[in-house]
Amino acid sequence: MPLLHALPNATRLCQRRYNSIKALQAAFRDPSSPMYLAPGSKGPASPGEYELPSQSTESSGVLSDVPSLDQILEQGRTKLVQAGFHHPTIWEQPIAWGDQDSFQHVNNVQYVRYFESSRIRWMMHLGTRLGGPAKAEALRKGKGISLIIKSLNINYRRPVTYPDTLLISHKPILPKEPTQLLDSNSVNIQPPSDPAALLLTSSAFSVSQQAFVAHCHETLVWYDYEKLRKSVPGEEYQIAVWEPYLQKDSAGKE
């Protein structure tokens, strides 16, 4: 009985092998096939010797025109720099499938975390300018004089879906000037009079859409974590905050 059951399986296996050999032989005879062998020619002695025809391996120019992921990311960073942001502070935020909600786009609450990550990156660069890696770490961990978030307001422009990557960056705003953010309709016309306050603006750029998808207005406060009270920053802090942007303005005027 076992032998009788095995015979149909063996027959089917032989038939598949026979069909595979026939298909291979047909490919050798088909002039349009990359495996075509002209009459009188011989095939390779081993599989490793086979090479595709040159017309198959040479670029037709179509694929070569498609930008790489790195090029697309750099295009997005350039957009942020053109909008006045500092290139080293740009945060790259991959979008996860779980960031979406039942409306099939990234949930609005997620942007608070995205902008938070970008803000921390901006603070780390600020700390480095103030006193190197040690100061950057102290600023991040709230040791001595650091920053604390007071309020934020997010303007949503476009829905974002998975897969995508957002490029986000922060920059300071002069406290005595109304600000208009990158085609957004929200204008900050009531800047705080608190000398301990620091206004920041941030923008999120979608790599897949090649467009700005959200903007954020933030009010931070300089805070002395040892004395547990607000602190008015000295000149060195003001210079560290504005130096990258003043250098950019000066370079643009030259």
HELIX and SHEET records of a PDB file:
HELIX    1   1 PRO A    2  ARG A   29  1                                  28    
HELIX    2   2 PRO A   47  GLU A   49  5                                   3    
HELIX    3   3 SER A   54  THR A   57  1                                   4    
HELIX    4   4 LEU A   63  ASP A   65  5                                   3    
HELIX    5   5 LEU A   69  GLN A   82  1                                  14    
HELIX    6   6 HIS A   87  THR A   89  5                                   3    
HELIX    7   7 TRP A   97  ASP A   99  5                                   3    
HELIX    8   8 GLN A  110  LYS A  141  1                                  32    
HELIX    9   9 GLU A  235  LYS A  253  1                                  19    
SHEET    1   A 5 TRP A  91  PRO A  94  0                                        
SHEET    2   A 5 THR A 165  ILE A 173 -1                                        
SHEET    3   A 5 ALA A 197  SER A 206 -1                                        
SHEET    4   A 5 ALA A 211  ASP A 224 -1                                        
SHEET    5   A 5 ILE A 145  TYR A 156 -1                                        
SHEET    1   B 5 TRP A  91  PRO A  94  0                                        
SHEET    2   B 5 THR A 165  ILE A 173 -1                                        
SHEET    3   B 5 ALA A 197  SER A 206 -1                                        
SHEET    4   B 5 ALA A 211  ASP A 224 -1                                        
SHEET    5   B 5 ARG A 229  LYS A 230 -1                                        
SHEET    1   C 2 THR A 179  GLN A 180  0                                        
SHEET    2   C 2 VAL A 187  ASN A 188 -1                                        
END                                                                             
